[in-house]
Amino acid sequence: MTEPPKISFAPSTPRIYTSCTLLEPAGEEGTLTFVSRPNDGYQRLFLATLKSPSIPGLQVLVKLVPRSYSRDVHKHMADNRLAPKLYGYAEADGAPTAYVMEYLDPPTWQTLYQFFESDTAAVDPTQLQEAVEGILKMLDTKDYVHGDLRTNNIMIRTNEKCVDLKVIDFDWAGKAGEVCYPAERNTDIQWPGEAGAPILKEHDSEMVDSWLRQRLR
């Protein structure tokens, strides 16, 4: 009897997500080969190679989400170049859902938190403010909310001509007034809404205002 081929796994990477369902082309199956974990300290993030009949081989980021995640909001923002491209997902009984997305590689990309902690003098404040407001306007086009628009959930790439922003982490996202804040969250942060209460459209704006005005003084 011929033995099945042995599959090797990189250390500290999950073994149950060997394939995923692609969003485009709809329903096509891709294979995942985990490579490593990014050097950012997040235990649920992994780097992998994605292959399919339409994708010859692409480095991607895989995020494991044990609870809710808005695939619709992520895709809406990604389709408008305001979030990493969402390639697909993998579901397994009794395990977190794996979301396969574009990898925004450092140092080209960094969080706004990292950016504000470094040298921001090269960026026009007005241009940055307009880019942030563009995120809010795009969410508003479909009555979507993100719920956690802190600086660590917005990625930035800069050059001499423009500022590119992409939103990440859509765990709390969804339709305004329909999705709710989790019952437990960081109590050191002044949130615009109560724990367990619905996330309203103005909450995203209030969260952004709480750090944008301070940073752009």
VMD Tcl script that draws the C-alpha trace (Angstrom):
set ca {
  {0.00 0.00 0.00}
  {1.30 3.43 -0.92}
  {1.67 5.69 2.09}
  {0.08 9.16 1.84}
  {2.59 12.01 1.47}
  {3.76 13.47 4.74}
  {2.95 17.11 5.36}
  {5.45 19.14 7.35}
  {4.35 22.07 9.50}
  {6.38 25.05 10.56}
  {6.86 25.28 14.34}
  {4.05 26.98 16.32}
  {1.68 27.11 13.34}
  {-1.80 25.48 13.16}
  {-2.19 22.08 11.49}
  {-5.92 21.86 10.81}
  {-6.19 24.62 8.19}
  {-4.70 23.01 5.09}
  {-7.24 24.51 2.68}
  {-9.59 27.48 2.41}
  {-12.63 28.61 0.44}
  {-11.84 31.56 -1.83}
  {-14.16 34.52 -2.29}
  {-12.93 35.09 -5.85}
  {-13.43 33.00 -7.90}
  {-16.39 32.19 -5.66}
  {-16.17 28.72 -4.14}
  {-12.76 27.85 -5.53}
  {-10.57 25.98 -3.05}
  {-7.06 27.06 -2.17}
  {-4.34 25.29 -0.23}
  {-2.52 26.84 2.73}
  {1.06 26.16 3.73}
  {1.96 27.89 6.95}
  {5.41 29.44 7.04}
  {5.86 31.27 10.34}
  {4.37 33.81 12.70}
  {4.91 37.54 12.13}
  {7.06 39.32 14.68}
  {4.25 41.35 16.22}
  {3.35 39.37 19.33}
  {-0.21 38.45 18.25}
  {-0.82 34.76 18.88}
  {-3.63 34.39 16.35}
  {-1.72 35.73 13.31}
  {0.29 33.55 10.94}
  {2.09 33.87 7.62}
  {1.26 31.30 4.96}
  {1.50 30.60 1.25}
  {-1.82 30.44 -0.62}
  {-2.13 28.43 -3.85}
  {-5.10 27.64 -6.07}
  {-5.86 27.07 -9.76}
  {-6.02 30.88 -10.15}
  {-3.27 31.76 -7.64}
  {0.18 30.28 -8.39}
  {1.57 31.14 -4.96}
  {1.10 34.16 -2.73}
  {2.25 35.13 0.74}
  {-0.78 35.87 2.91}
  {-1.68 36.65 6.49}
  {-4.01 34.24 8.29}
  {-5.97 35.44 11.30}
  {-7.75 32.99 13.61}
  {-10.98 34.43 15.00}
  {-12.76 32.50 17.77}
  {-15.91 34.65 17.74}
  {-17.64 36.94 15.25}
  {-16.00 38.65 12.28}
  {-17.66 40.74 9.58}
  {-16.62 39.29 6.26}
  {-19.01 41.73 4.52}
  {-17.51 44.90 6.03}
  {-13.96 43.70 5.45}
  {-14.68 42.92 1.80}
  {-16.51 46.23 1.28}
  {-13.52 48.19 2.56}
  {-11.05 46.01 0.68}
  {-12.96 46.44 -2.59}
  {-12.43 50.18 -2.10}
  {-8.74 49.77 -1.23}
  {-9.27 50.67 2.42}
  {-8.53 47.24 3.91}
  {-6.24 44.31 3.09}
  {-7.68 42.16 0.30}
  {-9.72 39.30 1.77}
  {-8.94 36.12 -0.19}
  {-10.98 33.55 1.69}
  {-11.67 31.67 4.89}
  {-11.42 28.22 6.45}
  {-13.85 26.78 8.97}
  {-13.29 23.80 11.26}
  {-15.65 22.28 13.82}
  {-14.87 23.45 17.34}
  {-12.04 25.73 16.19}
  {-11.66 29.42 15.31}
  {-12.41 30.50 11.76}
  {-9.29 31.32 9.74}
  {-9.47 34.43 7.54}
  {-6.94 34.60 4.72}
  {-5.96 38.10 3.66}
  {-3.33 40.30 2.04}
  {-0.14 40.64 4.06}
  {0.80 44.29 4.64}
  {4.50 43.77 5.08}
  {6.65 45.99 7.30}
  {8.40 48.37 7.12}
  {6.38 49.50 4.09}
  {3.25 49.30 6.22}
  {2.94 50.11 9.92}
  {0.11 50.86 12.30}
  {-0.90 54.47 12.88}
  {0.12 53.93 16.49}
  {3.66 53.08 15.40}
  {3.63 55.94 12.92}
  {2.61 58.49 15.55}
  {5.32 57.21 17.87}
  {7.95 57.84 15.18}
  {8.62 60.82 12.91}
  {5.41 62.22 11.37}
  {6.90 65.48 10.15}
  {7.06 64.31 6.53}
  {3.27 63.90 6.29}
  {0.89 66.74 5.56}
  {-1.63 66.77 8.49}
  {-4.45 67.83 6.18}
  {-3.76 64.93 3.85}
  {-3.73 62.48 6.74}
  {-7.00 63.87 8.13}
  {-8.67 63.55 4.72}
  {-7.50 59.94 4.45}
  {-8.94 59.09 7.87}
  {-12.22 60.82 7.02}
  {-12.32 58.76 3.82}
  {-12.51 55.61 5.95}
  {-15.52 56.94 7.86}
  {-17.27 58.00 4.66}
  {-16.77 54.58 3.06}
  {-18.20 52.80 6.09}
  {-21.15 55.21 5.99}
  {-22.04 54.32 2.39}
  {-23.53 51.03 3.61}
  {-24.41 52.00 7.19}
  {-21.48 49.96 8.45}
  {-19.56 50.47 11.67}
  {-16.14 49.19 12.65}
  {-16.42 49.66 16.40}
  {-12.72 49.77 17.23}
  {-11.07 52.45 15.09}
  {-8.08 52.99 17.33}
  {-4.68 53.80 15.87}
  {-3.50 50.19 16.22}
  {-6.29 49.05 13.85}
  {-5.38 51.38 10.99}
  {-2.33 50.67 8.82}
  {-0.45 53.44 7.02}
  {1.92 53.61 4.05}
  {3.46 56.92 3.06}
  {5.48 58.29 0.20}
  {6.28 61.73 -1.20}
  {2.94 62.05 -2.98}
  {0.25 60.40 -0.87}
  {-0.87 58.66 2.30}
  {-2.46 55.22 2.04}
  {-4.57 53.86 4.91}
  {-6.08 50.41 5.40}
  {-8.34 49.29 8.24}
  {-7.78 45.92 9.93}
  {-9.54 43.78 12.57}
  {-13.25 43.60 11.73}
  {-14.18 41.50 14.79}
  {-16.79 44.00 16.02}
  {-17.87 45.36 12.63}
  {-21.31 45.15 11.03}
  {-24.47 47.17 10.47}
  {-24.82 50.26 12.64}
  {-27.16 49.65 15.56}
  {-27.29 45.88 14.93}
  {-23.86 44.81 16.15}
  {-22.83 45.32 19.77}
  {-19.71 45.96 21.78}
  {-18.39 42.86 23.57}
  {-19.28 42.47 27.21}
  {-15.59 42.47 28.12}
  {-13.08 44.92 26.64}
  {-10.11 47.06 27.66}
  {-11.32 49.20 30.56}
  {-8.35 51.57 30.23}
  {-9.91 53.00 27.06}
  {-12.71 55.57 27.05}
  {-15.17 53.94 24.66}
  {-17.98 55.96 23.03}
  {-20.57 53.27 23.87}
  {-21.36 50.97 26.79}
  {-20.16 47.36 26.96}
  {-22.77 45.09 25.40}
  {-24.64 48.05 23.86}
  {-25.21 48.57 20.11}
  {-22.43 50.23 18.13}
  {-23.81 53.40 16.54}
  {-22.54 55.21 13.47}
  {-21.40 58.24 15.45}
  {-19.29 56.05 17.72}
  {-16.68 55.48 14.99}
  {-16.41 59.24 14.45}
  {-16.11 59.88 18.18}
  {-13.38 57.27 18.52}
  {-11.43 58.80 15.64}
  {-11.87 62.33 17.01}
  {-10.51 61.23 20.39}
  {-7.04 60.64 18.92}
  {-6.97 62.53 15.62}
  {-7.32 66.04 17.05}
  {-4.65 65.37 19.64}
  {-2.21 63.99 17.07}
  {-2.71 66.74 14.48}
  {-2.29 69.73 16.78}
}
mol new
graphics top color blue
foreach p $ca { graphics top sphere $p radius 0.5 }
foreach p [lrange $ca 0 end-1] q [lrange $ca 1 end] { graphics top cylinder $p $q radius 0.2 }
display resetview
